[in-house]
Amino acid sequence: MTRGQVVILLGPPGSGKGTQAARLGAELGLPHVATGDLFRANVSSGTRLGKRAKGFMDAGELVPDDLVTGMLLERVAAEDCAGGYLLDGFPRTVPQAEALERGLADGWSARALLLEVPDQVLIERAAGRLICRMDGAHIHHALLAPPRRDGICDRCGGELYRRKDDEPQVVRERLEVYRRQTEPLVAFYRARGRLELVDGDRTPDEVCSTLRELLGRAA
Ligand code: AMP
């Protein structure tokens, strides 16, 4: 991929954005910037931002745009993002996408790769998802990718836990929020000629090789 390019992994909750961004980021040497992970880190260290975000997160709702956008633009201004970065979970609304466009350095552009997965599959994935406490990008699944030792991350030995917002009721709410507030971004990036569609209902390896191929090509 071209340096200085910003790649957005777009898709409903549970579509594999986090898994794929972690793999691609490591392969391409690009930082994986996940607003959900940034919020969870703020919640666990008890910052003011974390306290303001927690209620929205637990209910499966979006954190207000100004809080998210400020946090994100500060993160991508860091030195490690100077050569480009992979966004996971941002933008999630049209105003966030507009703020990102305004915040991009001159000559930079953002391209969106949309992971498409049917709702029923998303609900099943979330129901078994196990996240590592040491690194939120290490993800297992009780049925699809069980850890070798119960409750322990294969990759780093961290403790695995279920996210509160992965309960089926909250997942349904998050899917509704996605349809209402995030799906308009599909039209936003399509209208700018910056959208590519990817079948996300395949194994992580298959999805990863498609993404790798797309990123190897110019936008
Ligand atoms: P995620 O890990 O991406 O599923 O995010 C977990 C939760 O963090 C979401 O359900 C939202 O409450 C919040 N969040 C993460 N990213 C954003 C965003 N870009 N805009 C608003 N809320 C967000």
Residues whose N, C-alpha, C, O or C-beta is under 5 A from the ligand:
A	BS01	AMP	T35 G36 D37 F39 F56 M57 G60 E61 L62 V63 V68 D88 G89 F90 P91 R92
